[in-house]
Amino acid sequence: METAKKHIKKSLLSEGRVVSTAMDKTLVMLVEARKTHPKFKKIVRRTVKMKVHDERNECQVGDRILAIETRPLSREKRHRLFKIVEKAK
């Protein structure tokens, strides 16, 4: 008997900083996570770059944004812009 596998989303909302807006309707977001190392008890920074769909090209480099996970939009895009938290100065 087969059991149905549930699709579990890794993170529904991701907060990060925009590092590139060179592509049309796409931006690159840098997400930083800080975790304590289990053995050495030092805080380690992990960074992930992800491509986010920006329909209206409204973000600029340096903005802090929220991205939500969605269906695959292209080969590398799995998130879309949810909200701009803070505009760059």
Secondary structure, 3 states (H helix, E strand, C coil): CCCCCCCCCCCCEEEEEEEECCCCCEEEEEEEEEEECCCCCCEEEEEEEEEEECCCCCCCCCCEEEEEECCCCCCCCCEEEEEEEECCC
